[in-house]
Amino acid sequence: MSDDLVKRLRRADEYEPLGHDGWEAADRIEELETKLAKAVEALERIGSGEFSGQMLPSMPPQDAAKYFARTTIAELKGEDRG
């Protein structure tokens, strides 16, 4: 997605050196892209109907999907759900 931007931020550019700030920005972009990918994956799994009782047979599908969504959100926020 923004690999080019990350590379440009990390590169020591002779015209406009970004130094430490560029590296921090690149790290933050990569962190957010990772979280976005996890969120998209979770939404795709929920939208696919995966939670039709197969993963968590003890729960109705809508409850299993909600549980998975809440667990994923907690993970993205860095919260411990265990």
N, CA and C of each residue as an Amber inpcrd file, in Angstrom:
protein
   246
   0.8450000  -1.1870000   0.0000000   0.0000000   0.0000000   0.0000000
   0.8840000   1.2420000   0.0000000   1.5840000   1.4790000   1.0680000
   2.4200000   2.6750000   1.1210000   3.8890000   2.3040000   1.2560000
   4.2600000   1.1520000   0.6930000   5.6490000   0.7150000   0.7840000
   6.5980000   1.7730000   0.2370000   6.1900000   2.4030000  -0.8620000
   7.0380000   3.4370000  -1.4560000   7.2260000   4.6000000  -0.4830000
   6.1570000   5.0040000   0.1780000   6.2520000   6.0880000   1.1540000
   7.1600000   5.6920000   2.3130000   7.0180000   4.4690000   2.7950000
   7.8720000   3.9970000   3.8910000   9.3360000   4.0090000   3.4630000
   9.6080000   3.5270000   2.2620000  10.9860000   3.5180000   1.7670000
  11.5360000   4.9380000   1.6540000  10.6990000   5.8600000   1.1540000
  11.1540000   7.2510000   1.0210000  11.4160000   7.8800000   2.3760000
  10.6030000   7.5590000   3.3600000  10.8100000   8.1170000   4.6960000
  12.0840000   7.5890000   5.3380000  12.4190000   6.3360000   5.0410000
  13.5990000   5.7190000   5.6600000  14.8980000   6.0740000   4.9220000
  14.7660000   6.4400000   3.6900000  15.9400000   6.7280000   2.8750000
  16.5540000   8.0650000   3.3020000  17.8430000   8.1030000   3.3870000
  18.5200000   9.3660000   3.6850000  18.5370000  10.1760000   2.3930000
  17.6100000  11.0920000   2.2810000  17.4470000  11.8800000   1.0690000
  18.3520000  13.1030000   1.1300000  19.1820000  13.2340000   0.1350000
  20.1320000  14.3570000   0.1420000  19.4490000  15.7140000  -0.0040000
  18.2280000  15.7180000  -0.5370000  17.5350000  16.9960000  -0.7210000
  16.7510000  17.4140000   0.5180000  16.2350000  16.4480000   1.2190000
  15.3970000  16.7680000   2.3720000  15.5440000  15.6670000   3.4220000
  16.6550000  15.6810000   4.1600000  16.8670000  14.6210000   5.1360000
  15.8050000  14.6560000   6.2460000  15.1860000  13.5250000   6.4770000
  14.1520000  13.4320000   7.4970000  14.6770000  12.8310000   8.7940000
  15.7790000  12.1140000   8.7140000  16.4070000  11.5670000   9.8990000
  15.4830000  10.7260000  10.7520000  15.5800000  10.9260000  12.0590000
  14.8400000  10.1420000  13.0450000  13.3290000  10.2730000  12.8520000
  12.8520000  11.4650000  12.5340000  11.4140000  11.6730000  12.3310000
  10.8810000  10.8230000  11.1860000  11.6590000  10.6990000  10.1410000
  11.2520000   9.8750000   9.0040000  11.1460000   8.4130000   9.3880000
  12.0870000   7.9350000  10.1750000  12.0460000   6.5450000  10.6240000
  10.8410000   6.3090000  11.5280000  10.5620000   7.2420000  12.4210000
   9.3970000   7.0940000  13.3090000   8.1050000   7.0720000  12.4970000
   8.0080000   7.9280000  11.5140000   6.8140000   7.9690000  10.6680000
   6.6640000   6.6530000   9.9070000   7.7700000   6.1460000   9.3670000
   7.7400000   4.8850000   8.6240000   7.3120000   3.7380000   9.5340000
   7.8470000   3.7110000  10.7530000   7.4650000   2.6590000  11.7080000
   5.9790000   2.7330000  12.0370000   5.4740000   3.9340000  12.2280000
   4.0590000   4.1110000  12.5640000   3.1600000   3.6960000  11.3910000
   3.5610000   4.0320000  10.1780000   2.7990000   3.6270000   8.9990000
   2.7370000   2.1090000   8.9170000   3.8690000   1.4510000   9.1200000
   3.8740000  -0.0140000   9.0710000   3.0100000  -0.6200000  10.1690000
   3.0490000  -0.0430000  11.3620000   2.2140000  -0.5230000  12.4670000
   0.7340000  -0.3990000  12.1180000   0.3440000   0.7530000  11.5710000
  -1.0570000   0.9740000  11.2080000  -1.4860000   0.0740000  10.0540000
  -0.5970000  -0.1570000   9.1010000  -0.9280000  -1.0520000   7.9970000
  -1.1450000  -2.4770000   8.4890000  -0.3590000  -2.9100000   9.4620000
  -0.5310000  -4.2350000  10.0480000  -1.8830000  -4.3420000  10.7340000
  -2.2310000  -3.3020000  11.5000000  -3.5310000  -3.2980000  12.1770000
  -4.6690000  -3.2660000  11.1700000  -4.5310000  -2.5020000  10.1240000
  -5.5580000  -2.4320000   9.0910000  -5.7530000  -3.7960000   8.4400000
  -4.6560000  -4.4840000   8.1460000  -4.7430000  -5.8080000   7.5250000
  -5.4730000  -6.7920000   8.4450000  -5.1960000  -6.7240000   9.7560000
  -5.8890000  -7.5980000  10.7050000  -7.3730000  -7.2650000  10.7630000
  -7.7080000  -5.9970000  10.7330000  -9.1160000  -5.5860000  10.7720000
  -9.8470000  -6.0400000   9.5120000  -9.2120000  -5.8850000   8.3590000
  -9.8170000  -6.3140000   7.0970000 -10.0230000  -7.8240000   7.1130000
  -9.0320000  -8.5620000   7.5770000  -9.1590000 -10.0200000   7.6550000
 -10.3310000 -10.4110000   8.5620000 -10.4500000  -9.7540000   9.7080000
 -11.5460000 -10.0560000  10.6310000 -12.8940000  -9.7680000   9.9840000
 -13.0150000  -8.6320000   9.3190000 -14.2750000  -8.2970000   8.6540000
 -14.6060000  -9.2820000   7.5390000 -13.5950000  -9.7020000   6.7980000
 -13.8210000 -10.6760000   5.7330000 -14.3050000 -12.0070000   6.3080000
 -13.7120000 -12.4220000   7.4180000 -14.1220000 -13.6780000   8.0450000
 -15.5510000 -13.5800000   8.5630000 -15.8910000 -12.4680000   9.1860000
 -17.2480000 -12.2840000   9.6930000 -18.2290000 -12.2320000   8.5250000
 -17.8760000 -11.4780000   7.4920000 -18.7450000 -11.3350000   6.3270000
 -18.9200000 -12.6100000   5.5300000 -17.9720000 -13.5180000   5.6210000
 -18.0440000 -14.7680000   4.8510000 -19.0010000 -15.7770000   5.4610000
 -19.4720000 -15.4970000   6.6630000 -20.3550000 -16.4460000   7.3360000
 -19.6050000 -17.5560000   8.0370000 -18.3160000 -17.3450000   8.2490000
 -17.4850000 -18.3680000   8.9000000 -18.0320000 -18.7610000  10.2690000
 -18.7400000 -17.8650000  10.8900000 -19.1990000 -18.0960000  12.2480000
 -20.6180000 -18.6730000  12.2600000 -20.8050000 -19.6730000  11.4470000
 -22.1200000 -20.3090000  11.3820000 -22.1820000 -21.5020000  12.3200000
 -21.4510000 -21.4010000  13.4250000 -21.4600000 -22.4560000  14.4210000
 -20.2940000 -23.4070000  14.3150000 -19.4390000 -23.2250000  13.3140000
 -18.3250000 -24.1420000  13.1260000 -17.1750000 -23.8690000  14.1010000
 -16.8350000 -22.5850000  14.2790000 -15.6950000 -22.2750000  15.1480000
 -16.0650000 -22.3600000  16.6220000 -17.1820000 -21.7960000  16.9730000
 -17.6320000 -21.7900000  18.3540000 -19.0290000 -22.4080000  18.4000000
 -19.0930000 -23.7430000  18.3250000 -20.3930000 -24.3920000  18.2280000
 -21.2940000 -24.1600000  19.4390000 -20.7290000 -23.7280000  20.5500000
 -21.5460000 -23.5010000  21.7380000 -22.2710000 -22.1610000  21.6940000
 -22.0000000 -21.3420000  20.6840000 -22.6140000 -20.0190000  20.5740000
 -23.4180000 -19.9170000  19.2930000 -24.4890000 -19.1350000  19.3280000
 -25.1780000 -18.8310000  18.0580000 -24.2150000 -18.0680000  17.1460000
 -24.3760000 -18.1760000  15.8250000 -23.4430000 -17.5260000  14.8950000
 -23.2320000 -16.0400000  15.1660000 -24.3120000 -15.2940000  15.4580000
 -24.1500000 -13.8610000  15.6780000 -23.3180000 -13.5800000  16.9270000
 -23.4550000 -14.4250000  17.9620000 -22.6580000 -14.2390000  19.1730000
 -21.1970000 -14.5880000  18.9320000 -20.9550000 -15.6350000  18.1470000
 -19.5850000 -16.0240000  17.8140000 -18.9100000 -14.9170000  17.0150000
 -19.6150000 -14.3330000  16.0590000 -19.0600000 -13.2430000  15.2490000
 -18.7760000 -12.0290000  16.1190000 -19.6960000 -11.7040000  17.0340000
 -19.4730000 -10.5650000  17.9370000 -18.2650000 -10.8140000  18.8320000
 -18.1500000 -12.0270000  19.3490000 -17.0030000 -12.3760000  20.1940000
 -15.7040000 -12.2080000  19.4160000 -15.6720000 -12.7270000  18.1930000
 -14.4730000 -12.6030000  17.3610000 -14.1540000 -11.1430000  17.0810000
 -15.1830000 -10.3480000  16.7700000 -14.9760000  -8.9250000  16.5020000
 -14.4140000  -8.2190000  17.7350000 -14.9990000  -8.4730000  18.9010000
 -14.5120000  -7.8270000  20.1310000 -13.0830000  -8.2500000  20.4460000
 -12.7870000  -9.5220000  20.2470000 -11.4340000 -10.0200000  20.4980000
 -10.4270000  -9.3610000  19.5580000 -10.7940000  -9.2370000  18.2890000
  -9.9070000  -8.6030000  17.3160000  -9.6950000  -7.1270000  17.6510000
 -10.7610000  -6.4340000  18.0040000 -10.6470000  -5.0170000  18.3740000
  -9.7330000  -4.8610000  19.5760000  -9.8950000  -5.7030000  20.5770000
  -9.0350000  -5.6420000  21.7720000  -7.5790000  -5.8600000  21.3950000
  -7.3370000  -6.8180000  20.5000000  -5.9690000  -7.0850000  20.0470000
  -5.3850000  -5.8590000  19.3520000  -6.1790000  -5.2360000  18.4790000
  -5.7030000  -4.0600000  17.7500000  -5.4130000  -2.8980000  18.6990000
  -6.1700000  -2.8100000  19.7830000  -5.9600000  -1.7480000  20.7770000
  -4.8550000  -2.0980000  21.7610000  -4.3440000  -3.3240000  21.6900000
  -3.2970000  -3.7380000  22.6060000  -3.8140000  -4.1360000  23.9730000
  -5.0870000  -4.4750000  24.0540000  -5.6900000  -4.8820000  25.3170000
  -5.6030000  -6.3980000  25.4620000  -5.4780000  -6.8460000  26.6860000
  -5.4200000  -8.2790000  26.9650000  -6.8300000  -8.7930000  27.2050000
  -7.2720000  -9.7160000  26.3400000  -8.6180000 -10.2880000  26.4800000
  -8.5550000 -11.6980000  27.0570000  -7.4080000 -12.1100000  27.5570000
  -7.2720000 -13.4650000  28.0510000  -7.5560000 -13.5700000  29.4410000
